[in-house]
Structure formats: structure tokens, C-alpha cells
Amino acid sequence: MRRWVPTLTIAVVMMLSSTASATNLADFQPVAGPTTVDLGRDLATLNVGADYYFIDAANTKKLMQALGNPPSGGELGTIIPKGSAHWFVVVEYEETGYVKDEQGASLDAGALLDSIRKGTERSNAQRKASGHPAMHVVGWVEPPHYDSLNKRLVWALSGKADNADHEVVNFNTRVLGRHGLISVVLVTDRESFERDRAFVPDLIGGISFKPGKRYEEFVKGTDKVAEYVAPMRRPGASAALHELLLGTDDLHFPGVIRQVRAPTLIVWGRYDTWIPPRDAERFAADIAGARVVLIESGHMPQEERPAETAALIEEFLGVGLSAPAPPASPAPSGPPSSPGTR
């Protein structure tokens, strides 16, 4: 994105069939079932049935880009039926920490819908730039609810592309593990949703967390617990965040940035749709000698790619700080493009 509840970066995924003429399945190196595939990250395996193809993580990123969707950085793969059905399932992982039962049960459906809607609208500039129509969230098809028995958070919502004659449904099932969750998203059209959702339980049943990664193997006092959403459950928190994002720049942010004299490393998510990578270049233009590194992630590279981010910082602290401070930048490059940058 990408936290255990999607905020600001999640977008409705476009239908595969809507751009079939622009995509050739063979270009994404599908593996035919029946087979068992390793989902990577030392996380889980997936049993792929005889009726399906599986596309790995790297090719799933390419597929999402071909369909006009910014990759999340958390892709594990895509499942596509071998027949003529026009649905597919995207599988992703978010290392959020352990999610408690009470966190799943206390989700604010209104705030979640608003967050997904805003994230989708922010992604439309990138969709249009790649030649795809804008997408807009319509609303809940199935409001979010938590299955405490199977440790799953479930919801479905619909969206519609400009000039489209049908709605697209994203049916999202989040399967909890010890250190995070696997997101299984069925993408289909509104008319076929009730029929196509019947395939999802068997697909989820094919996912097996590896030993040491299962939800029930959580170690209290040792494992990280996901607490990102706890502050947002406090009264007035959502309204305060909204006011902050729409407010004026009282801190005169660009001017403050130009005063930075220290050696600077700017780490940014390549697929950040909230604060896009072009803002990283603007910061670098205002901080002489700054170095920009784009990581294959969304808005939070330190959470989505912690090891890679830490290695970059360690390298910078060992090398970058030994260099003399650069001279001040002579002039501003312009304000950041998003109020979120402050």
C-alpha cells in the first residue's frame, strides 16, 4: 500500500478482461496447475489446482502495471482460471505485525471506505498517464466483518471506470499470520460476483503458512503487534487527519527544506500514490548533494522493505556522514505536490 487496514494508498483494481486486448497472458510466464508454489519471503506455499494458472510476484507487478494499477510492493502472485472466466485473484503480503482479534472486530467501515476512495482517486493520474481510464469507488457490496474462527477480515466493494458500462468488484479476504497478513483479492464484475466468490474458499484453503509463521504461533512479549489503527479509533481522530491533509502549509515547508545543510539520504517508495516519487526529486533539488533512492514499495518503505531500508541507512551513516556538508541550495524548486508531505 501498506498497513493491515489500507489507508490512502489502496486502489480498486481494474478488470483483467477490460484490457485483454492489451495483455497477452504468456507475457507474464504463467505456471499451469496442478502444482505447489512457494510464495517467497519464507512465508507460505500455495497449492494451485488443475483449473488455474499461477503468475509469480515479479510478473504480477508487470501485470498490474499493464492493467493500469500501481504495484503495491507486497505482491506474492496472481491466480487466473484456465477457462473463459473473466476474474482473477491477486495475492499480497503485508508485514504488519500480529493482529489481535479485537483489532479486527473494531474496524470502522466508514473510515475504511473513505480511505480506499481517496487512494483510488489519487491513483487516477497515474492510470491516465499510462493510457487507462480513471476508476471511482461506488461503495460497499459487502461491509467489512471479522471471522474470528478462521482469523480473516473480509469485505467487498465496487468501482467503475470512466465510460464503463459495468461495475468491478474487489472481494478482499485478509488471512492473518504470526507477523502479518496475506491479502487475497478476487477481482470480477458486479453481475458475476456472487457466482465467482464461490471459488475463493478453495483458493484460500490452498495457502499454508510455513512453520513459525502461523497465527497461533504468536509469542507474547517477543513478536511485534500491529497497533497502527489504534489511534484512529479515538474520537475525532479521522476528522483531525482530514483537516490536517486539507489544511494550509503553516510551516512553510519548502523554505524549511532549503535550510537543510546536513548530508541527506532520501528514501522513497517507487509506487507511492499518496506522495509520488516526483516529490523526492523536488526535495533533492532543494537540498544540495542529497541522494535519492527509490525502493520497490508503496508509501512506507521502512515497513514494506525494512531490511533494504535499514541497509541503505547503515551505508549512509557509514559513508555519507563522513563527507563535508554541501552548500545551500540557491532557490526553491517549487512546493510539494501533496499536502501529505508536511
Secondary structure, DSSP 8 states (H G I E B T S, - for coil): ---SS--SS------SGGGGGG--GGGG--EESSEEEE-STTTEEEEE-TTEEEEEHHHHHHHHHHTT----S-EEEEEEESSS---EEEEEEE---B--HHHHHT--HHHHHHHHHHHHHHHHHHHHHTT---EEEEEEEEEEEEETTTTEEEEEEEEEETT-SS-EEEEEEEEE-SSSEEEEEEEEEGGGHHHHGGGHHHHHHTEEE-TT-SGGG--TTTS-B--TTTGGGSTTHHHHHHHHHHS--TT-HHHHHTT--S--EEEEETT-SSS-THHHHHHHHHSTT-EEEEESSSS-HHHHSHHHHHHHHHHHHHHGGGS------SS-----SSGGG-
